[in-house]
């Protein structure tokens, strides 16, 4: 009886996560997939029913034209490739900036680590839109950055910092940097310092000990940070919309335009499904790498 009760309790404990996935992932995914396989129509909602009764039989109409258009129209292909490129470069920039920060926090005195971690997470205490608005104020033609550059004589005219691809990278790195620092810190803080001492005793210089010991052992944190930055950055909408120029047509902006401007819900749903499939590959690779580690 005790074994059966424990088994029932174990099943009951894992039931809420499965219900959560069913209600908030599988059902919305099925609805979006249904819309993607429907035909666009002038109606409310703006797509034709996928099923209907004809002569007493259920007829199913599957429309794959929306998915075919994604591979035929270079506009959508370029949007996907541009989104992947921006997300990958942003993730690498976060890694280059966040790794030294995480390493410094992990090697700081224990009484200072909480303060340093609080400083890393401090931007989360402010609204996301307020932070982007602050960046707009800094990067605009009459903003503090351009004023400082003119004050020291580096330029006579305001530099076009705002509404550029560089501004998009700056916004993504600024907003997603904590997602890189925190998993890196969690991994680096668990490293045994005895390993570095042993490497130094064997004659390894600090940079050699870092490459041979610290860097390989921190790969799980690197992979986790890259995924935490790359995945949301691919579908980012707010940052490219507010900081990017008209050429910054990332997939998030294209999705918004298809849904709310063109009201082509089937095509927008097909875009969302294709984006999800693109993201499943790096997630699966990450999970495989994590399982090996």
PyMOL commands that set and color helices and strands:
alter all, ss='L'
color gray80, all
select helices_A, chain A and resi 2-36+65-72+74-106+110-125+128-139+144-151+165-188+193-201+206-217+219-234+238-243+251-261+265-292
alter helices_A, ss='H'
color red, helices_A
select strands_A, chain A and resi 51-54+57-60
alter strands_A, ss='S'
color yellow, strands_A
deselect
rebuild
show_as cartoon
